[in-house]
Amino acid sequence: MTAAARIIINEVKGYHNFLKFMIVLVALAVLASAVRFIFGLGVTTNMNDTYPWGLWISFDVVTAVPLAAGAFTLGAIVHCFHIKKLEPLVRPAIVTGFLGYSLVCIGLLLDLGQPHKGWHTLVYWNVHSPMFEVSMCVMAYTTVLFLEFLSPVCEKFGYHMPLRVLRWLEMPLVIAAASISTLHQSSLGTFFLIAVDKLHNLWYNPLLPLQFWMSAIFTGMSIIILEATMVHRYLGQPDESELLEVLTKIIPWVLGAYLTVKIAALAFLSHGPLFDRPVLLALFLVEVVVGLIIPMIMFMKESNREDSRMQLRGASLIIFGVVLNRFNVSMFGMIQPDQVIYFPSVIESLVTIGIIAGHILFFVLLAKYFPIFEHHPETVDYSLPDRFHQVEGHEHQQVKGVEA
Amino acid sequence: MSGAITDFSKQKTFLIDTTKCTGCRGCQVACKQWNQLGAENTSFFSGEGYQNPPAMSEHTFTRIKFKDYQKNGQNEFAFYKEMCMHCNEPACASVCPVGAFVKTAEGPVIYNAGRCIGCRFCMIACPFGIPKYEWSKAFPLVKKCTGCYSRVKEGMQPACATTCPTAISYGSRSEMIAEAERRLKARPKHYYPAIYGKEEAGGTSVIYLTHQPLDELGFKPVTTRPLPSYTWQALRLVPGIFLTMGGGLSLISWFNHRKERIKQEEAFKNSKVTPETTDPEIKEEQR
């Protein structure tokens, strides 16, 4: 055993037991995906010709994408709308988004029948396909998130030249992130516009893409609340509930607008019977009441907005509502009355659990080794390093830069 | 995409008169032979009725469905040939991210396995539930009726149409619709008064005549609007939304940054501090 390996093993041994458990879950998911590739989709999953899309599309793609929307939402709030005091939340949000999108890509590759031909979307364009649109956007946005994520990496290793480039790119990247996200978050809704006569009328209406986009915005903010609260509780970071209060002030407005669009679309734009399937109706009501109306009322009261625990509860309800909404649209609402009910197989579940565990694990590890929370933009020196001391009398500035 | 084709009247079309079908299933056998599809291990009555195999699959591109019904106190059978409808504006072709499905000028909707990435969106999109997946394989592809494009291209008729002794006619769409209308007119009591596929999903290259109500035979009630238009009405806005969003956010940030800068400059002016005295280095040099 080499010395390097021993160092790594000792390092891992020092981790909290929760992290070790996460590592086990991720390892199980890796094994499960190996099984999927060896034995095939049909044997290892419960998908079939009636259910061409299962848990992997419903959760790993359709649900995970809005759950990773925090980065673009917060980027726009902080940099475009200039609410600068939320700056400390941006970096963790970018890390969450970058991990989320990377895992979406992994989930998608597992689900594809021909993952080795995934690059075909770049070559054989079909602009009429929402799937083409989403895959291009996801690739572009993952790149954007990667570039944004490079900042803490460069800071960690003291690469000043790339930092200057990245800082110069900051605004264009933030705007690109918001525009690209608008496109693919809404196009995920466009997916289901083709399922005429399949998706139940409670969800099928032409405004589905708009609804997907709007719900991505408040989900992104809720995820930031969840993530910041968890980081405060378990990673010993400062309490940011004062900053989160700004988000809880915005959320009820977005929720209200979304609810208005949702109800208006239901009332005026849907065709056919709405109340013919009791189970679907119940799912719809839970989604709307628990996931939208209750958190909206909660956050309309100022004492709730300020209370860290109520912030977490409201955000969790919203996240629950969005997860249920995405499952309703992509799975439950698509089930026809006489169909057998689909239930994910062990392999499918292991992979999805592993993806969630992987997200938590990699977030904690990145937070451990990279300056994600210690970001104070005003103290970072972006000047070019003067290695040959050509400029006299400026050394002390660089020392300051390295320290920051 | 099929955007280039606008006139479908010349395209080859199946006219399937289910009142003339005898249920011999010669079409099923011919289809398996021409497309070299494997046999399936099935048992009788494994599906809804007499039909066998119980469902369409990667090995079965077409199948005769049986429907029991009573007529004048006697048991009767109605048959329905299940197959790809070869839509004029196919949903599968519009949703495929890599354009693996193509509506050919001859009529059949064909599938290019070399392009397919296996996302199964076509299976979600198809209103008739036609594309099937090779679930048994580690790297599966989609399988569906080819409309015997390899035969049609060479001037022959599809395998099932060639084999069928009674029910299938094959010709240009306008001719087949005219023939169907002629039959409906000649024997109005014999037929259910509808041509399935004339308007369904914006028109298809397979049209049916029946003597039973369509829904009782298992024909899916499908919208008459071409399916690609449902997604295109949202997707066509994509470039506009991208530019509006990008431009709008750029403007907003420019304004906000400008406001900030002006505020700082004002504060600096009002503070009455001269630039020289703020920099300790320059002060040192001056001394």
Interface residues (C-beta under 8 A of the other chain):
Chain A: F37 I38 F39 G40 L41 G42 V43 M47 N48 D49 P52 W53 A76 H79 C80 F81 H82 D111 L112 G113 Q114 P115 H116 K117 G118 H120 T121 V123 Y124 W125 N126 V127 H128 S129 P130 M131 F132 E133 S135 M171 V174 I175 A176 A178 S179 I180 T182 L183 S186 S187 G189 T190 F191 L193 I194 A195 V196 D197 K198 P206 P209 M334 G393
Chain B: M1 G3 A55 M56 S57 A91 S94 V95 C96 P97 V98 G99 A100 R115 C116 I117 G118 C119 R120 F121 M123 I124 A125 P127 G129 K132 Y133 E134 W135 S136 K137 A138 F139 P140 L141 V142 K220 P221 V222 T223 L227 P228 Y230 T231 W232 Q233 A234 L235 V238 I241 F242 M245 G246 L249 S250 I252 S253 N256 H257 K259 E260 E281
